[in-house]
Amino acid sequence: MAQRRRDAGDLPSPEYLSMAQAGQTPPDQWLRQLRDVHADDLPARDVLRRVDAEDLLVVGGLEIMPKVPHWHRDRMVLVGDATHAPSSSSGQGASLAVESAIQLARCLRDLPDPRAATAYERLRRDRVTKIAVNAEHNNRQKAFGPVGSAVMSVLMPIALKTFLKPTRMFGPVHGYRIDWSLPVAA
């Protein structure tokens, strides 16, 4: 059963809204609320000005999948979202699935069953967990409120010009490389 949580990147809501519950609110009302919440956010404000209410897709809250304790059993191995489905706000779901498939292929190439499955999980679990935890952390930090938003609007330009460099911030995630030629050890 999936955990139901309100992603802080969504519109603020005191409780989780299913797709059916969210659909009870007309799209034009959601669009007004989105425009209010993002009135001072660029480029969101400009993008939302160009959106027509009838083009708005209302889906309800995000489903965050529970952690899977074991990624394999006997000769069955789970890969991608079946094993690790981080919050969609991580932007890493497809990348993690491809990485996992490549690592599993390396393990199957170099190790006999069942050690290949064990090695695959060992190679992947830390990275996947870090990305999922980072996404959860970022989700919680997105909803600052009026005071936090005011402070962030002053601090972020300074931070981006000084210490928050894209390569430093995203390097460990976007710079990840798999060496196909490197043999996998048991």
Secondary structure as the mmCIF struct_conf table of DSSP 4:
data_model
#
loop_
_struct_conf.conf_type_id
_struct_conf.id
_struct_conf.beg_label_comp_id
_struct_conf.beg_label_asym_id
_struct_conf.beg_label_seq_id
_struct_conf.end_label_comp_id
_struct_conf.end_label_asym_id
_struct_conf.end_label_seq_id
STRN STRN1 GLN A 3 ARG A 4
TURN_TY1_P TURN_TY1_P1 ALA A 8 GLY A 9
BEND BEND1 ASP A 10 ASP A 10
BEND BEND2 PRO A 14 GLU A 15
HELX_RH_AL_P HELX_RH_AL_P1 MET A 19 GLY A 23
TURN_TY1_P TURN_TY1_P2 GLN A 24 GLN A 24
BEND BEND3 THR A 25 THR A 25
HELX_RH_AL_P HELX_RH_AL_P2 PRO A 27 VAL A 37
TURN_TY1_P TURN_TY1_P3 HIS A 38 ASP A 40
TURN_TY1_P TURN_TY1_P4 LEU A 42 PRO A 43
HELX_RH_AL_P HELX_RH_AL_P3 ALA A 44 ARG A 49
TURN_TY1_P TURN_TY1_P5 ARG A 50 ARG A 50
HELX_RH_3T_P HELX_RH_3T_P1 ALA A 53 ASP A 55
BEND BEND4 GLY A 61 GLY A 61
HELX_LH_PP_P HELX_LH_PP_P1 LEU A 62 LEU A 62
STRN STRN2 GLU A 63 ILE A 64
HELX_LH_PP_P HELX_LH_PP_P2 MET A 65 VAL A 68
BEND BEND5 PRO A 69 PRO A 69
BEND BEND6 TRP A 71 TRP A 71
STRN STRN3 HIS A 72 ARG A 73
TURN_TY1_P TURN_TY1_P6 ASP A 74 ARG A 75
STRN STRN4 MET A 76 VAL A 77
HELX_RH_3T_P HELX_RH_3T_P2 GLY A 80 ALA A 82
TURN_TY1_P TURN_TY1_P7 THR A 83 THR A 83
HELX_RH_3T_P HELX_RH_3T_P3 SER A 88 SER A 90
BEND BEND7 GLY A 91 GLY A 91
HELX_RH_AL_P HELX_RH_AL_P4 GLY A 93 ASP A 110
BEND BEND8 LEU A 111 LEU A 111
TURN_TY1_P TURN_TY1_P8 ASP A 113 PRO A 114
HELX_RH_AL_P HELX_RH_AL_P5 ARG A 115 LYS A 142
HELX_RH_AL_P HELX_RH_AL_P6 GLY A 145 THR A 162
TURN_TY1_P TURN_TY1_P9 PHE A 163 PHE A 163
HELX_RH_AL_P HELX_RH_AL_P7 PRO A 166 HIS A 174
TURN_TY1_P TURN_TY1_P10 GLY A 175 GLY A 175
TURN_TY1_P TURN_TY1_P11 TRP A 180 SER A 181
BEND BEND9 LEU A 182 LEU A 182
HELX_LH_PP_P HELX_LH_PP_P3 PRO A 183 ALA A 185
#
